[in-house]
Amino acid sequence: MQPLRIGSEANLHGEGKLSLEGRALSSREERDQYTYNPTVGVTAGIYWGGGILPWGMPVDQRLDEAYSLSYTTPPLEEDLEVTGDPKIVLYISSTADTAYFHVKLTDVGPDGTSKWVTDGGLLASHRNSHAQPEALNPGQVYELKIDLKYVAYLFRAGHRIRVDIASADFQNAWPTAKAAVNTVYRGSKHPSRMILPIVPCKNLQLPSPNLRYSPRPRPTPEEIPNAEHHITYDLVTQMVTVSLAKNSITKSHDGRTESHRRSSSIYSVSQTNPADTVLKATHEYTMLRPEGEIKIEANEVVTSDVEMFDYQTQVQITVDSKPHFQKTWSTSVLRKFN
């Protein structure tokens, strides 16, 4: 294997191959197609900061890879460190006027397990501007430059590096509205490629870190939030639903006050009609004090169709179970190629 350097390019080749060795690109125009599946992302985990289940990450990405384009290197001959901001350049087209492209970088172990390392995505209609989205001309080829999340990761010898490409990130990104067949182009004319910030091996013997215990006391079992994360496939309606919930209790040091928090959400998307997407969330916050009980409850519903997003939010406050305050907000927003 040739020596690798910072900014090494991993080119996408036919038969799902990913090359780190500067393999010559085909002079012919080559392409790979896939049908947009809005439920890809069931193994993506939760990282969108909704406050319910932070950083719930699975281990194996193969459930999603069955509906993605995947490009994989041969087993590495030596350890390989990737530290920095990976990027990918894709040449794409779509049969729809908008499409989302999501890319994962994974570590494939000797047993075949594909472990999430980092990812990134871009709505193709935002390729030039987030403020002024532009429709795609179906069938026209566009260049997309997608930044992946910063990473510091060591790929071990014997493991393989994989790039997955799909058009959904279920649980973290709202599905685009229209069914589509999307295409990724390869070859010298359209050199789709991953740019990896590879750190050359320096064989430095660094001193062992001096890791000290945190001065904060360990949380009691009551203080550790109880979290739930379920994904359900409805084989009759062709809906996929992710359900999240978290409960926590916090007590003051003197034991005079106590607060209860409960958050839950249900997020559903249709496999056959990606515009049919619904998110429902509830947040409850109860404060128990010597002078009484204060309860705050917020409910929100987000729905979409091909043309619009609809938002509804309601807040209720009760004091000792008696109504104190209530307000409702609602609005509709035009979908702009998203």
N, C-alpha and C positions, 0 to 999 in steps of 0.2 A: 504494500500500500504506500502511495506517495505521501511525503510529509504534509501535514495539514497546517493551515495557518489561520490567523484571525480573519474572519470574513469569508471563510471557505464556502463555496457554493455546492449545494447538493441538488443535482439535476434530476428531474422526473423523466423516467423512461418507460417504455412499453413493458407489458407483463407485470406491472406493479413494482418495478425496480427503482430504487433510489441510489444514486451514485455519488460517492464522496471523492472519487479519484479522477475527476476531470475527463470522464468517458465522453467520447465524441458524440455530439448530438446528430440525430438523423437529419439529412437534408430534405426529407419528405415531410409534409405536414401530417402530424399524427395527433390523434385526439382520443379522449376517453369521455364517455357520457354516463349520466346517472339520472334517475328520476327523483325529483325533489320529494323528500319525505319529511313532513314537518315535525315528526316525533323523534328524529335523531337528536340525541342529547340525554337519553335516559341514564347514561353512565357519566354524564358531564359533571354531576355534583352541583352543589349550590354555592355560588360565590358572588351573587348579585347584591348582597348587602341588605336584604329585606328584613333583617333583624329576627328571623325565625330560626333558621338552622345554619349558622355561619360555617362555611368551609366544610360542608359534608361531602367528602370525596370518596368515590369508589376506587377500586383497584384496577379492575379489568375493563378495557374499552371495547372488547370484541363484539358486544351486542350492538354498539353503534357502527362499528366497522363493517358489519354485514350490509349496511345501507350507505356506505361511503366509498369514495375512491381512496385506496391505500397504496403507498409506495414505500418500500422497505429496503434497507441496505443488507448486504451479507453480514454475517457475524463479525464484529470488530476484532481485530488482531491484538489490540491493546486498549487500555483505558483511554477514554476521550472526555475531556472536560469542556462543557459549554457554559460560558458565563457572559451575560450581557443581554442584548435585545435581539432575538431572532426575528427575521423578516422573511416574507415569502412574496414572490412575484408570480402572479397567475395571469395567463391569457385565457379568457373565458367568453362564452356566449350563452344565451338563454332563449328559450321559446317564449318567455314572458317579458313584460316591459320592466320588471324589477326582480331581483333575486339577491339573496343573502349568501355569502360564502364564508364558511367557518373552517378553520384549520387547526388541527391538533398535532403537537409533536409528542410522540410516545416512545417509551423504552420497552422493547420486546425482549422478554427473558427467554432463556433456553427452553422453558416449558411452554412457550407460546403466549404467556400472559402479556397483555399490552397495557403498560402503566402510563397514565397521564403525566406529562411533564410540564407543558405549557400550551397555551392556545391563543387565538385571536380571530377576529372576524370583521367583515366590512359589508355593508349594504351597497351593492353595486351601483345603485342610483346615487350614492354619495361619493362616488369615486373622485369627483373634482371638488365638491363642496358639501358640507353638512347643512349649510343654510339654504342652498339652492339645489335640491336634488334634481337629477336629470334622468328621464326614462331611458331604458335600453331599447335599441332597435333589434327586435328578434332576429337572431342569426348573425348579427354583427359581432366581430371579435373586439374585446376590450382588454386593456392591461389594468390589473389591479395590484396595488402595493399594500400589503397587509402587515401591520406590526403585531407581533406576538408579545405576551407579557414577559417582563424581565425574568431571567432565570439564572440560577447557578446550580449546575447538575453534572454529575459524573456518570457517564455511560460506561459500564464495566466491559472488559474484554469478554467476548463470547456472546454479548447482547447485540441486538440490532436496533437501529434507529428507524422510526416509521413516521411518515407524514400522512394524515388523514384529511380528506376534503369532503365536506358535505354542505348542505344549504339550510341547516337549522342548528340551533343550540337550545333545544327544549330545556326549560327550567330557567334559562338565563336571558333569552332573546325572544321577543314577540315574533311569531311566524309571519313571513310575507304572505300576501293574501291569495296569490294565484298559483294553481298547479303549473309545473314546468318540467321540462327536460333540460338539464344544464350540461355544458361541455367544457372540459379543460383541454387546452391545446398544448402540444409538446413539439420539440424539434428546434432546429437552428433558426427558423423563421419566428417561432413563438416559444422562446426558451423559458418555460415555467420552471421555477427553481426556488429552493429554500436557501437562505443566507444565514449560516450559523456562526455565532461569535465563539470560535474555538480557541481555547487557551493552550498554547504549546506546553508540553511537559518540561518542567524545569528541574525536577528531582530535588526540590528543596526540602530539607529536613527542618520543619518548623517546630518550635517548642510546643508542648502540650498546653492547651488553654487551661487557665485557672478558673473553673466555673464554680461560683458560690451559690449557696442556697438563697432563694428569694427571702427578703425580710418579711414579706406578707405571710400571715398564717394560712395554713391549708384550709380550704372551704369545708364546711361541714356537709354531710350528705344532703341535708335539707336545702343548702345553698346551691347545690349543683342542679342546673336546669334539666328537666326531663324533656327530651326531644323525640319527635316522631317524624319519620320520612317514609312515605309509601308511594309506590307507582303502580297504577292499575290499568290494565288493558281491558276494554269492553269489546268483546269479539262481535257483539250484535250491532252496536252503534258505531264501531270503529273509532271510538274516542279513547285517548290516553290521558290519564289524570295523575298529577302529582299532588299529594296531600302532605302538608307540613304542620307541625304543632310544637309549641314549647311552653312549659310551665316553670315558674320560678317563684321562690319566696325569699324575701329579704327582711331581716329583723334588725332593729336598732341595737346598739351596744347595751343600752339600759333595759331593753326588753319592753319598752313602753309603746313602741309603734311597730307596725308590721305592714309590708306591702306584698301583694300578690300580682303577678303578671301572667297573662296567658295570651299567646298569639297563635293564630292558625290561618291557613290559606289553602285554597283548592284551585288548581290551575289546570284547565282542560283544553285539549286541542284535537281537532278532527283529522284523522289520517286522510280522509277523502276530500275534505273541504277545509283547507288551512285557514280560510278567512273566519271560520266558525271557532273562535277562541274566547275563553272566558276565564277571568281571574276574580275570585272572591276571597276577601281577607277580613279577619276580625281581630281586634286588639282590645284586651280588657286590662285595666289597671285599678286595683282596689287598695285603698289606704285605710288601715285600721288604727285609730288613735283613741286615746282616752275620751275625747269629746265626741266621737262618733265615727261613722264609716263613710268614706267618699269613694264612689265608683265612677270611672270614666270608661266608656265603651265607644269604639270607633269601628264602623263597617264601611268597606269600600268594594265596589264592583266595577270591573273594567271589561267591556265587551267590544267586539269588532265585527265588521262585515267587510265587503270588498271596498267600500267607499269611505267608511267613517270609523273612528274610535269613539266610544261612549264611556264617560266616567261618572260614577255616582258615589258620594261620600256622605255619611251621616255620623254625627257625634252626639252622644247623650251623656249627661252627668246627673247622678243621683246622690243625695245626701241622706243617709239613714233610710235608704230605699224610697225616698220621695223625689219626684222630678225636680231638678234644679235648672237645667239648661239643655236645649236641644237645637241643632241646626243641621240643614241638609244642603249640599252643593251638588250640582250636576252640570256637565258640559259635554259638547261633542266637538271633535276635531277631525278635519278632513285628512284622509290618508294621502300623503304625497309620495307616491311610488315606494311605499314601505309596507 
